Structure formats: structure tokens, C-alpha cells
Amino acid sequence: MNKKKRNVRKKHKKAVEKTKAKRRALYEKKKTV
């Protein structure tokens, strides 16, 4: 069970990083405009 939980968290971390990057890109766009 613990192993599974750890795996999910790793995947989730990657997803969070992706969303963060998207948000950052949007923020930079707003800044330039």
C-alpha cells in the first residue's frame, strides 16, 4: 500500500509541475501585454 501511495504522489508532483509551468506562462503573457 505504501509503495502505491508513493508512486501516486510522484505522478501527482509531475502533474503539479506541469500546471505550474502553464500558469507561469500565462502570467508572463499578461505581464508583457
PDB file of N, CA, C and O in Angstrom, chain B, residues numbered from 101:
ATOM      1  N   MET B 101       0.840  -1.205   0.000  1.00  0.00           N
ATOM      2  CA  MET B 101       0.000   0.000   0.000  1.00  0.00           C
ATOM      3  C   MET B 101       0.878   1.260   0.000  1.00  0.00           C
ATOM      4  O   MET B 101       0.644   2.194  -0.768  1.00  0.00           O
ATOM      5  N   ASN B 102       1.871   1.266   0.858  1.00  0.00           N
ATOM      6  CA  ASN B 102       2.735   2.446   0.936  1.00  0.00           C
ATOM      7  C   ASN B 102       3.401   2.716  -0.411  1.00  0.00           C
ATOM      8  O   ASN B 102       3.475   3.856  -0.870  1.00  0.00           O
ATOM      9  N   LYS B 103       3.886   1.633  -1.036  1.00  0.00           N
ATOM     10  CA  LYS B 103       4.560   1.812  -2.330  1.00  0.00           C
ATOM     11  C   LYS B 103       3.606   2.475  -3.324  1.00  0.00           C
ATOM     12  O   LYS B 103       3.980   3.408  -4.035  1.00  0.00           O
ATOM     13  N   LYS B 104       2.375   1.982  -3.360  1.00  0.00           N
ATOM     14  CA  LYS B 104       1.398   2.554  -4.305  1.00  0.00           C
ATOM     15  C   LYS B 104       1.207   4.037  -4.019  1.00  0.00           C
ATOM     16  O   LYS B 104       1.216   4.864  -4.930  1.00  0.00           O
ATOM     17  N   LYS B 105       1.038   4.356  -2.762  1.00  0.00           N
ATOM     18  CA  LYS B 105       0.813   5.774  -2.397  1.00  0.00           C
ATOM     19  C   LYS B 105       1.987   6.626  -2.873  1.00  0.00           C
ATOM     20  O   LYS B 105       1.797   7.703  -3.439  1.00  0.00           O
ATOM     21  N   ARG B 106       3.197   6.131  -2.637  1.00  0.00           N
ATOM     22  CA  ARG B 106       4.375   6.900  -3.023  1.00  0.00           C
ATOM     23  C   ARG B 106       4.375   7.141  -4.532  1.00  0.00           C
ATOM     24  O   ARG B 106       4.681   8.237  -5.002  1.00  0.00           O
ATOM     25  N   ASN B 107       4.024   6.091  -5.280  1.00  0.00           N
ATOM     26  CA  ASN B 107       4.000   6.199  -6.739  1.00  0.00           C
ATOM     27  C   ASN B 107       3.018   7.281  -7.165  1.00  0.00           C
ATOM     28  O   ASN B 107       3.340   8.126  -7.999  1.00  0.00           O
ATOM     29  N   VAL B 108       1.833   7.254  -6.598  1.00  0.00           N
ATOM     30  CA  VAL B 108       0.797   8.233  -6.969  1.00  0.00           C
ATOM     31  C   VAL B 108       1.308   9.640  -6.699  1.00  0.00           C
ATOM     32  O   VAL B 108       1.127  10.552  -7.505  1.00  0.00           O
ATOM     33  N   ARG B 109       1.947   9.794  -5.550  1.00  0.00           N
ATOM     34  CA  ARG B 109       2.413  11.135  -5.191  1.00  0.00           C
ATOM     35  C   ARG B 109       3.437  11.631  -6.225  1.00  0.00           C
ATOM     36  O   ARG B 109       3.413  12.793  -6.633  1.00  0.00           O
ATOM     37  N   LYS B 110       4.322  10.738  -6.633  1.00  0.00           N
ATOM     38  CA  LYS B 110       5.327  11.125  -7.640  1.00  0.00           C
ATOM     39  C   LYS B 110       4.626  11.607  -8.905  1.00  0.00           C
ATOM     40  O   LYS B 110       4.960  12.660  -9.448  1.00  0.00           O
ATOM     41  N   LYS B 111       3.654  10.830  -9.366  1.00  0.00           N
ATOM     42  CA  LYS B 111       2.916  11.209 -10.589  1.00  0.00           C
ATOM     43  C   LYS B 111       2.238  12.553 -10.371  1.00  0.00           C
ATOM     44  O   LYS B 111       2.272  13.426 -11.238  1.00  0.00           O
ATOM     45  N   HIS B 112       1.630  12.708  -9.222  1.00  0.00           N
ATOM     46  CA  HIS B 112       0.907  13.950  -8.934  1.00  0.00           C
ATOM     47  C   HIS B 112       1.877  15.135  -8.967  1.00  0.00           C
ATOM     48  O   HIS B 112       1.554  16.204  -9.483  1.00  0.00           O
ATOM     49  N   LYS B 113       3.068  14.922  -8.407  1.00  0.00           N
ATOM     50  CA  LYS B 113       4.065  16.004  -8.387  1.00  0.00           C
ATOM     51  C   LYS B 113       4.357  16.460  -9.815  1.00  0.00           C
ATOM     52  O   LYS B 113       4.418  17.658 -10.092  1.00  0.00           O
ATOM     53  N   LYS B 114       4.535  15.502 -10.712  1.00  0.00           N
ATOM     54  CA  LYS B 114       4.822  15.849 -12.115  1.00  0.00           C
ATOM     55  C   LYS B 114       3.667  16.667 -12.690  1.00  0.00           C
ATOM     56  O   LYS B 114       3.887  17.662 -13.381  1.00  0.00           O
ATOM     57  N   ALA B 115       2.451  16.247 -12.403  1.00  0.00           N
ATOM     58  CA  ALA B 115       1.277  16.954 -12.932  1.00  0.00           C
ATOM     59  C   ALA B 115       1.252  18.373 -12.385  1.00  0.00           C
ATOM     60  O   ALA B 115       0.978  19.323 -13.119  1.00  0.00           O
ATOM     61  N   VAL B 116       1.535  18.514 -11.109  1.00  0.00           N
ATOM     62  CA  VAL B 116       1.519  19.849 -10.486  1.00  0.00           C
ATOM     63  C   VAL B 116       2.555  20.743 -11.164  1.00  0.00           C
ATOM     64  O   VAL B 116       2.291  21.910 -11.457  1.00  0.00           O
ATOM     65  N   GLU B 117       3.732  20.178 -11.408  1.00  0.00           N
ATOM     66  CA  GLU B 117       4.779  20.970 -12.068  1.00  0.00           C
ATOM     67  C   GLU B 117       4.299  21.440 -13.438  1.00  0.00           C
ATOM     68  O   GLU B 117       4.545  22.578 -13.837  1.00  0.00           O
ATOM     69  N   LYS B 118       3.617  20.554 -14.146  1.00  0.00           N
ATOM     70  CA  LYS B 118       3.107  20.913 -15.490  1.00  0.00           C
ATOM     71  C   LYS B 118       2.130  22.076 -15.371  1.00  0.00           C
ATOM     72  O   LYS B 118       2.242  23.056 -16.108  1.00  0.00           O
ATOM     73  N   THR B 119       1.179  21.978 -14.456  1.00  0.00           N
ATOM     74  CA  THR B 119       0.184  23.038 -14.297  1.00  0.00           C
ATOM     75  C   THR B 119       0.876  24.337 -13.876  1.00  0.00           C
ATOM     76  O   THR B 119       0.510  25.423 -14.325  1.00  0.00           O
ATOM     77  N   LYS B 120       1.875  24.207 -13.012  1.00  0.00           N
ATOM     78  CA  LYS B 120       2.594  25.414 -12.565  1.00  0.00           C
ATOM     79  C   LYS B 120       3.240  26.101 -13.768  1.00  0.00           C
ATOM     80  O   LYS B 120       3.178  27.324 -13.901  1.00  0.00           O
ATOM     81  N   ALA B 121       3.852  25.313 -14.634  1.00  0.00           N
ATOM     82  CA  ALA B 121       4.513  25.870 -15.822  1.00  0.00           C
ATOM     83  C   ALA B 121       3.488  26.598 -16.678  1.00  0.00           C
ATOM     84  O   ALA B 121       3.741  27.699 -17.166  1.00  0.00           O
ATOM     85  N   LYS B 122       2.323  25.970 -16.856  1.00  0.00           N
ATOM     86  CA  LYS B 122       1.263  26.597 -17.674  1.00  0.00           C
ATOM     87  C   LYS B 122       0.876  27.939 -17.059  1.00  0.00           C
ATOM     88  O   LYS B 122       0.787  28.953 -17.750  1.00  0.00           O
ATOM     89  N   ARG B 123       0.650  27.924 -15.756  1.00  0.00           N
ATOM     90  CA  ARG B 123       0.229  29.149 -15.076  1.00  0.00           C
ATOM     91  C   ARG B 123       1.304  30.227 -15.235  1.00  0.00           C
ATOM     92  O   ARG B 123       1.000  31.395 -15.478  1.00  0.00           O
ATOM     93  N   ARG B 124       2.574  29.808 -15.091  1.00  0.00           N
ATOM     94  CA  ARG B 124       3.674  30.767 -15.203  1.00  0.00           C
ATOM     95  C   ARG B 124       3.659  31.396 -16.598  1.00  0.00           C
ATOM     96  O   ARG B 124       3.835  32.606 -16.740  1.00  0.00           O
ATOM     97  N   ALA B 125       3.449  30.574 -17.615  1.00  0.00           N
ATOM     98  CA  ALA B 125       3.434  31.079 -18.992  1.00  0.00           C
ATOM     99  C   ALA B 125       2.323  32.115 -19.137  1.00  0.00           C
ATOM    100  O   ALA B 125       2.539  33.181 -19.714  1.00  0.00           O
ATOM    101  N   LEU B 126       1.158  31.814 -18.628  1.00  0.00           N
ATOM    102  CA  LEU B 126       0.033  32.751 -18.714  1.00  0.00           C
ATOM    103  C   LEU B 126       0.408  34.053 -18.011  1.00  0.00           C
ATOM    104  O   LEU B 126       0.171  35.143 -18.531  1.00  0.00           O
ATOM    105  N   TYR B 127       0.997  33.924 -16.826  1.00  0.00           N
ATOM    106  CA  TYR B 127       1.368  35.103 -16.046  1.00  0.00           C
ATOM    107  C   TYR B 127       2.353  35.968 -16.837  1.00  0.00           C
ATOM    108  O   TYR B 127       2.211  37.190 -16.894  1.00  0.00           O
ATOM    109  N   GLU B 128       3.341  35.329 -17.439  1.00  0.00           N
ATOM    110  CA  GLU B 128       4.329  36.093 -18.219  1.00  0.00           C
ATOM    111  C   GLU B 128       3.643  36.804 -19.389  1.00  0.00           C
ATOM    112  O   GLU B 128       3.964  37.952 -19.695  1.00  0.00           O
ATOM    113  N   LYS B 129       2.713  36.129 -20.030  1.00  0.00           N
ATOM    114  CA  LYS B 129       1.993  36.740 -21.157  1.00  0.00           C
ATOM    115  C   LYS B 129       1.285  37.997 -20.674  1.00  0.00           C
ATOM    116  O   LYS B 129       1.401  39.052 -21.298  1.00  0.00           O
ATOM    117  N   LYS B 130       0.562  37.895 -19.582  1.00  0.00           N
ATOM    118  CA  LYS B 130      -0.168  39.051 -19.047  1.00  0.00           C
ATOM    119  C   LYS B 130       0.807  40.195 -18.763  1.00  0.00           C
ATOM    120  O   LYS B 130       0.511  41.356 -19.044  1.00  0.00           O
ATOM    121  N   LYS B 131       1.953  39.859 -18.211  1.00  0.00           N
ATOM    122  CA  LYS B 131       2.959  40.870 -17.862  1.00  0.00           C
ATOM    123  C   LYS B 131       3.368  41.662 -19.107  1.00  0.00           C
ATOM    124  O   LYS B 131       3.406  42.892 -19.081  1.00  0.00           O
ATOM    125  N   THR B 132       3.670  40.956 -20.184  1.00  0.00           N
ATOM    126  CA  THR B 132       4.175  41.627 -21.376  1.00  0.00           C
ATOM    127  C   THR B 132       3.087  42.499 -22.007  1.00  0.00           C
ATOM    128  O   THR B 132       3.379  43.575 -22.528  1.00  0.00           O
ATOM    129  N   VAL B 133       1.868  42.050 -21.961  1.00  0.00           N
ATOM    130  CA  VAL B 133       0.792  42.818 -22.620  1.00  0.00           C
ATOM    131  C   VAL B 133       0.547  44.118 -21.867  1.00  0.00           C
ATOM    132  O   VAL B 133      -0.315  44.905 -22.258  1.00  0.00           O
TER     133      VAL B 133
END
